[in-house]
Amino acid sequence: MKKILMTLVALVALPLAMLAQEQKIAIVDVTSIITQMPETKAMQTELDNLLKKYEDTHVAMQEEFQKKYESYAAEREGLLETIRTRREQELQDLAKRIEDLQQVAQQDYQKKQVELLTPIQKKVQEAIAAVGNENNYTYIVDASTVIFMNNSTAIDATAKVRAKLGL
């Protein structure tokens, strides 16, 4: 009977002892790390160049539209009906092309941003995982997503991740 009681106590105490073990929780400011990476600066330069290309094209198309509209407005009263209709259609087509360009530019920008940001995020995630494994952290959470964290028990691992990335 005494053996059974000791076995039951051991079975109950073992899980409680495991729960009582301290978990090492670290926080990392991922946003600040990503903004400091040279890859991010290169990404931003490439995105700025893409945006400038589309802006230049947009400005040229706007100027073309403005010139055609002014020419049409000045000559409109003296034009034959068929010519007036054709020029109005040209203006509508050009306006549609300008609108389409804006949509394509926005889609291309977003696609390029995801394409360039994904490897940067992967590199940061790999560095975080390496720091977590090296320091036996139970969890590492992004500081920007935590609603509440008791700072006396959380470990800030941002500097370790920066060091792992060579920043």
C-alpha distance (Angstrom), angle and dihedral (degrees) to the residues before:
residue distance angle dihedral
M1 . . .
K2 3.78 . .
K3 3.83 89.9 .
I4 3.79 91.6 51.8
L5 3.80 91.4 49.2
M6 3.81 91.6 49.4
T7 3.81 90.5 48.4
L8 3.82 91.2 51.0
V9 3.79 91.6 48.5
A10 3.81 90.1 49.6
L11 3.80 91.9 48.7
V12 3.81 91.5 50.7
A13 3.81 95.4 41.5
L14 3.81 96.2 48.9
P15 3.82 96.6 63.9
L16 3.80 90.6 42.5
A17 3.79 90.3 52.5
M18 3.79 89.9 50.0
L19 3.81 90.9 51.5
A20 3.77 90.7 49.7
Q21 3.80 92.6 58.4
E22 3.76 110.8 112.3
Q23 3.77 115.2 -108.4
K24 3.77 116.8 -143.2
I25 3.78 108.7 -134.0
A26 3.78 121.0 -176.3
I27 3.77 132.1 -172.5
V28 3.79 126.0 -148.6
D29 3.80 128.4 -167.6
V30 3.80 96.2 -136.8
T31 3.81 94.4 175.8
S32 3.79 93.8 57.3
I33 3.81 90.9 46.9
I34 3.81 93.6 50.6
T35 3.81 92.7 47.6
Q36 3.82 90.7 53.6
M37 3.79 95.8 51.0
P38 3.82 117.4 105.6
E39 3.81 88.4 -137.1
T40 3.80 88.8 62.7
K41 3.79 91.8 53.5
A42 3.82 90.0 49.7
M43 3.79 89.7 48.0
Q44 3.79 91.5 52.1
T45 3.81 91.4 49.4
E46 3.80 90.9 51.9
L47 3.81 91.5 47.7
D48 3.81 91.1 48.0
N49 3.82 90.2 51.9
L50 3.80 91.2 50.1
L51 3.79 90.9 48.6
K52 3.81 91.6 48.9
K53 3.81 90.8 51.6
Y54 3.79 91.0 54.6
E55 3.81 92.6 42.9
D56 3.82 91.3 52.8
T57 3.80 91.1 49.8
H58 3.81 90.4 46.8
V59 3.81 92.5 50.9
A60 3.82 91.5 49.0
M61 3.79 91.2 50.2
Q62 3.81 91.7 47.2
E63 3.81 90.3 51.4
E64 3.80 90.8 48.9
F65 3.80 90.0 50.2
Q66 3.79 92.1 48.3
K67 3.83 92.4 50.7
K68 3.79 93.2 47.5
Y69 3.79 91.5 46.8
E70 3.81 93.4 49.5
S71 3.81 90.4 48.1
Y72 3.79 90.7 48.2
A73 3.81 93.5 46.8
A74 3.81 92.0 50.1
E75 3.81 94.2 48.9
R76 3.79 100.5 31.4
E77 3.80 98.7 103.4
G78 3.81 94.1 51.5
L79 3.82 96.6 45.9
L80 3.76 125.1 104.1
E81 3.79 114.0 -111.3
T82 3.82 93.7 -109.8
I83 3.81 93.1 49.7
R84 3.82 91.6 45.5
T85 3.81 90.4 50.5
R86 3.81 91.5 48.0
R87 3.82 92.8 50.2
E88 3.79 91.7 47.0
Q89 3.80 88.3 52.3
E90 3.83 89.8 49.8
L91 3.81 89.6 53.2
Q92 3.80 91.7 48.5
D93 3.80 91.0 48.3
L94 3.79 91.8 49.9
A95 3.82 91.2 48.1
K96 3.81 88.8 51.4
R97 3.82 91.2 49.7
I98 3.82 89.5 51.7
E99 3.80 90.5 50.9
D100 3.81 91.4 47.1
L101 3.81 90.4 49.7
Q102 3.81 90.4 55.4
Q103 3.80 91.4 52.4
V104 3.81 93.5 45.9
A105 3.80 90.9 47.2
Q106 3.79 91.8 52.3
Q107 3.81 92.6 47.4
D108 3.81 93.2 46.2
Y109 3.80 91.4 48.2
Q110 3.80 92.8 51.4
K111 3.81 92.4 45.2
K112 3.81 92.0 49.4
Q113 3.80 91.1 46.6
V114 3.81 91.7 54.4
E115 3.81 91.1 44.0
L116 3.81 92.3 53.1
L117 3.81 98.0 37.8
T118 3.81 97.3 49.7
P119 3.84 96.7 71.4
I120 3.81 90.2 45.3
Q121 3.80 91.5 53.0
K122 3.80 90.5 46.1
K123 3.80 91.2 52.1
V124 3.82 90.9 51.0
Q125 3.82 91.9 47.0
E126 3.80 90.6 51.4
A127 3.81 91.0 50.2
I128 3.81 90.6 48.9
A129 3.82 90.8 50.3
A130 3.81 91.0 49.1
V131 3.81 92.1 50.0
G132 3.80 89.8 47.0
N133 3.79 92.7 52.1
E134 3.82 94.2 44.0
N135 3.81 92.6 50.7
N136 3.82 98.2 36.5
Y137 3.79 94.3 -121.6
T138 3.78 114.8 174.8
Y139 3.80 92.2 -153.9
I140 3.78 136.6 7.1
V141 3.79 115.1 -164.9
D142 3.78 132.4 -173.7
A143 3.80 109.7 -107.6
S144 3.81 91.7 -138.3
T145 3.81 93.4 59.6
V146 3.80 99.6 46.7
I147 3.79 115.2 102.4
F148 3.82 95.2 -168.9
M149 3.77 132.1 4.7
N150 3.79 127.2 169.8
N151 3.79 99.5 -128.3
S152 3.79 92.2 -156.0
T153 3.81 91.0 66.1
A154 3.80 101.3 32.3
I155 3.78 121.1 85.6
D156 3.79 119.2 -141.8
A157 3.80 104.5 -135.0
T158 3.81 95.5 173.1
A159 3.81 93.2 106.8
K160 3.81 91.6 49.9
V161 3.81 91.7 51.5
R162 3.82 90.6 47.3
A163 3.79 89.3 51.6
K164 3.81 91.1 48.5
L165 3.82 88.2 54.3
G166 3.80 92.3 46.0
L167 3.80 95.0 -114.7
